[in-house]
Amino acid sequence: MNIDALSGVLLIPGLSACLLAALPGYRLTSRLNVLATLLTLLTALSLFVVEPQSGAYLLVDDLNKVFIVLTTFVAFTTSAFSASYISHEIEIGRLKPGYVRFYHAMYQVLMFAMNLALVANNIGLMWVAIEIATLTTVLMVGIYRTHEALEAAWKYFILGSVGIALALFGTILVYMAARPVIGEGVDAMVWSVLVTQAAKFDPALLNVAFVFLLLGYGTKVGLAPLHAWLPDAHAEGPTPISAVLSGLLLNVALYALLRFKMLLALNPAAIAPGPLMVTMGLISCVFAAFMLYKRRDIKRMFAYSSIEHMGIIVFAFGMGGPLANFAGLLHMTMHSLTKSAIFFAVGHIAQVKGTQKIADMGGLTVTHPVLGWGLVLGVVAIAGLPPLGIFMSEFLVVSSTFSREPWLVMILVFGILVALGGLFLRLNTIAFGEPRGSTAPAEASYVPMFAHLAIVFMAGIYLPPPLVTGFQNVARLLG
Amino acid sequence: MHGLTFDIAHMLAGSLVVISFVQLYQDRLSALINVFAVHALVLALSVAWQAFAQTAPHLYITAAIALVFKAIIIPVALRRIIVRLGIHREIETVVGVGPAMLLGIGLVALAMVVMLRVTADADPLAREDLAFALSVVLLGLLMMVTRRNAVSQVIGFMSLENGLVLAATGAKGMPLVVEISVAFSVLIAFIVIGIFLFRIRERFDTVDMQALDKFRGERR
C-alpha cells in the first residue's frame, strides 16, 4: 500500500494509538491526542485537493469524502473538549490517571475504526471496522466502573454484538448473491465491482440480505425499536464519548446502510429499500419525541433526541431522490455538529453541578452565563428553530417530500413538534428559574462548542456554493 | 457436489442445529459449557469437511481455529470462571423449557422457509447450509434472550457466531478476510466479556443479570 491521503487517515490514528498507549502523563497525552486528530483532519481535507487512486481495499468517492471530513472534524473538536473534560475528571478523582492512557489510546483506535469503515472498498472489511468501533466504544462506556456504567456497557455490548452478527449474515448473503455473477473470490465483495454488476444479482437473496443489514446496522444507527442500548451508553460513559457516539458513530453505521441501499436501488427486481427505511425512521422519530418528556437525566435526554434526529435522517434517505437525499445529508451534518456542541456544554455543566440530574440544575444562565446560554443556543438549534442550520435542513426534508407523501410527512412534523415541546420544557428548568446546585465557576473550554454553533448558525443563513454542489453530487449518487 | 460428500456435509450442518436445541434446555452451567464445546467441535468438523469438499485449503485454518479456540480454550476458561465464582447452581430461565423449545422449532421452520425459497437457484449444498446456519443464528439469539445469566448469554452469543462461520464457509470461495475476522471477533469478544465478568463479580458478587437490572433506568 503506497502512502497517500487515504492510507494517511488510517495510519495517523493507528500509530498515535500505539504511541498514546505507551506514554505516561495525561497532560502530554491529551495534547498529543488533539494533535493527532488535527493531523488526521488535515489529511482528510487534502482529499479534496488531490484525490488518491481507489484500490481493491480502499475507496474514495464523493460520498465518503463528506463523511470522512465530518468525522475527522468533529473528532478534532471533541479531542480539544476532551482534554479539558478529562483533566477535571482526574482532579475530582472520578477517573484514575492510569485509565487515561487507555482512554486516549482507545480514542485513536475508535478514529481508526471509523475511518476504516468509511474508506473500506470491501463489504467484509467494512464490517470488521464497524465491529472494532463497537468494541472500542463498549470499553470506553464502561470506563468509570460504576454499577450504571457496567450495566450500560454490558447492554450495549450484547445488543451491539447481536446487531453486528445480523449484519455479517447480511454481508454473507450479499456475497452469495454476487458470486454467480462476478465469480468466486475477493472481487465479489468489492464495492466498486458490486455496483457495476448489481443489476444481474439474484433479487430474492438481495432482499433477504437487506433485511438483515437493516436490522444489524440499524441497531448501530439507534433506530427504534432496536435503540435500547443508546440512552444508557450515552448517559453512563464519559461525555466526550457521548459526543462521538451521537455525532459520528451513528453516522458511520448509517453510511454502511446507505451503501447497501445504493446496491439494492441498482437492481430493478429487488424490493425498494425506501419504504422499510421510511417506516423505521418515522417510528424512531415519533417514539423518541415522546420519550423526551419523562427524562430526568440530562445526557439521557439528549440521547433520545439523537434517536429522533437519526429517525428524521433515515426518513429523508428512505424517501430518496436528489432533493430528499440532499436534505438528509445536510440534516446529518447539522445534527452531528449541533449534538456534539450540546454534549460539550452538557459535559461541563454536569461537572460544575456534580450531577446529571435535571432536577438538581437550575438557573444556569444566571450562575454560569456562558455555559447556560451556550446550552440554550444549542437546544434552540437542535429543536429546529429558525434561523439555525437544523431549521433549514428540517424544512428541506419536509418540503422535498411533502408533495409525494403528505400523510407520512405530517407524522414526521408531528414528531418534530412533540420533541420541540419536550426539549423546551426541560431547557426551562435547566437554564432559567431559581439557581440550584453548585455555583462554583466553571473551568471549561468554550471554543469547540461555540465553533460548532457558529458553523450551524452560518449554515442556517448561507451555504457556500461549493458545499451545495458537493452535496448535490452526493445526493445524485445516492439515487 | 454429489452422493456421500453432500450427505456428510448435510449431516454435520444438521447436527449443529440439533446441538443448538440441546443447549436450549440445559439448566446447569457446567453442562451448558460441555454442550457448547461439542457445538464448536461439530462446527470444526463441518468446516474441515467443507475445506475438503471445496478443495479450499484455507478453510482448514478456520476449522483449526474453531477446534482449538472454541472447542478447547474457551470451555476450559469458562469452567474456571464459574468455579472461581462458585456458580454451579441451576440457571434461571425467563421462559420455561417447553415454550423455549417450541419457539426454537418455530424459528427453525422460519429459517427454512425463508432461505430455501430465496435460494432456489443456488447449488443445493450452499442453500441448505445457509438454511441451517440461519437456524443456528436464530437459536443462538433465542438463547440470549431466554437466559438471565451473563455466562449463558455469552455462550448463546458464541453459538450464534458458530452459525455465522457455518454460513461463511458454506458460501463457496468466500475470501479469507471474513473467516479470520469472525474468529478474531470472537477472540476480542471473549476478552471483553471476560473483563466484564470479572468486573461484574467485583461489584455485585453475582453474575446474574437480574442483579444488574436493579441499577437500570432512570436515576432519580
Interface residues (C-beta under 8 A of the other chain):
Chain A: N122 G124 L125 W127 V128 E131 I132 L135 V138 L139 G142 R145 H147 E148 L150 E151 A153 W154 K155 F157 I158 S161 V162 I164 A165 L166 L168 F169 T171 I172 L173 Y175 M176 R179 P180 G183 E184 G185 V186 A188 M189 D202 A204 L205 N207 V208 D232 K294 R295 R296 D297 R300 Q356 K357
Chain B: V114 M115 R117 V118 T119 A120 D121 A122 A126 L130 A133 L134 V137 L141 M144 A150 Q153 F157 L160 E161 L164 A167 A168 A171 K172 G173 M174 P175 V177 V178 S181 V182 F184 S185 I188 A189 V192 I193 F196 R199 I200 R203 F204 M209 L212 D213 F215 R216 E218 R219 R220
